[in-house]
């Protein structure tokens, strides 16, 4: 199942890249969208669908969330790890006694990974 999701993600990225190249070609052509679409045999509605999807994907990539997490000196006898999360190569470990605000900030930041 994980391989299928990975393959679907790669296919989506390839389609977005191709659509992005076409949108860029249209915008750099000096032609109106209608003229460019006619010359390239593409329906105007298809072009605008590509443009919308490309811009949405760019917006998602550009939205970055930061969470301020207080850094505490490591205790020689830390509490037990009660939760561990790894996203995009970043590992987060939550120790016994972590406060609610810190947990909420970590979870909010993790949602954007």
C-alpha positions in Angstrom: 0.0 0.0 0.0 2.8 2.4 0.9 4.5 1.8 -2.6 1.2 2.6 -4.3 0.8 5.9 -2.4 4.5 6.7 -3.2 3.9 6.0 -6.9 0.7 8.1 -6.9 2.6 10.9 -5.3 5.3 10.7 -7.9 2.8 10.6 -10.7 1.0 13.7 -9.3 4.3 15.6 -9.0 5.1 14.7 -12.6 1.7 15.9 -13.9 2.1 19.1 -11.9 5.6 19.7 -13.3 4.3 19.2 -16.9 1.3 21.4 -16.3 3.6 24.0 -14.8 5.8 23.9 -17.9 2.7 24.4 -20.1 1.3 27.3 -18.0 4.8 28.9 -18.1 5.0 28.4 -21.9 1.6 30.1 -22.3 2.5 33.0 -20.1 5.8 33.5 -21.8 4.5 33.2 -25.4 3.2 36.7 -25.7 -0.2 35.2 -26.9 -3.5 35.4 -25.1 -4.6 32.2 -23.3 -7.2 31.6 -26.0 -4.6 32.0 -28.8 -2.0 29.8 -27.2 -4.6 27.1 -26.5 -5.8 27.1 -30.1 -2.2 26.9 -31.4 -1.5 24.0 -29.0 -4.8 22.1 -29.4 -5.8 22.5 -25.7 -9.2 23.4 -24.4 -9.1 26.8 -22.6 -10.9 25.1 -19.6 -8.2 22.5 -19.4 -5.5 25.2 -19.4 -7.2 27.0 -16.5 -7.7 23.7 -14.6 -3.9 23.1 -14.9 -3.2 26.7 -13.8 -5.4 26.4 -10.8 -3.8 23.1 -9.7 -0.3 24.4 -10.2 -0.9 27.6 -8.3 -2.6 25.6 -5.5 0.4 23.2 -5.3 2.7 26.2 -5.1 0.7 27.8 -2.4 0.8 24.6 -0.3 4.6 24.4 -0.7 5.0 28.0 0.3 2.9 27.8 3.4 5.3 27.3 6.2 4.4 27.0 9.9 6.9 27.7 12.6 6.4 26.7 16.2 8.5 28.1 19.0 9.5 25.3 21.2 11.4 26.1 24.4 14.8 24.3 24.6 15.4 22.8 28.0 18.7 21.5 29.2 18.8 17.8 29.2 18.3 16.2 32.5 20.7 13.5 33.5 17.6 11.4 34.3 15.0 12.3 31.7 11.4 11.0 32.1 10.1 8.2 29.9 9.3 8.8 26.3 5.5 8.8 26.0 5.2 9.6 22.3 7.6 9.6 19.4 6.9 11.0 15.9 9.0 11.0 12.8 8.1 13.2 9.8 10.3 14.0 6.8 13.4 12.8 8.6 12.7 14.9 11.7 12.1 12.9 14.9 10.1 14.4 17.8 10.1 12.7 21.2 7.7 13.8 23.9 8.7 13.0 27.4 6.5 12.4 30.4 5.6 15.7 32.0 5.5 17.7 28.7 3.2 20.7 29.0 0.0 21.0 26.9 1.1 24.2 25.1 4.4 22.6 23.9 2.5 19.5 22.7 -0.1 21.6 20.8 2.7 23.6 19.1 4.5 20.5 18.1 1.4 18.9 16.7 0.5 22.0 14.7 4.0 22.2 13.3 3.9 18.5 12.4 0.7 19.0 10.5 2.5 21.1 8.0 5.3 18.6 7.3 
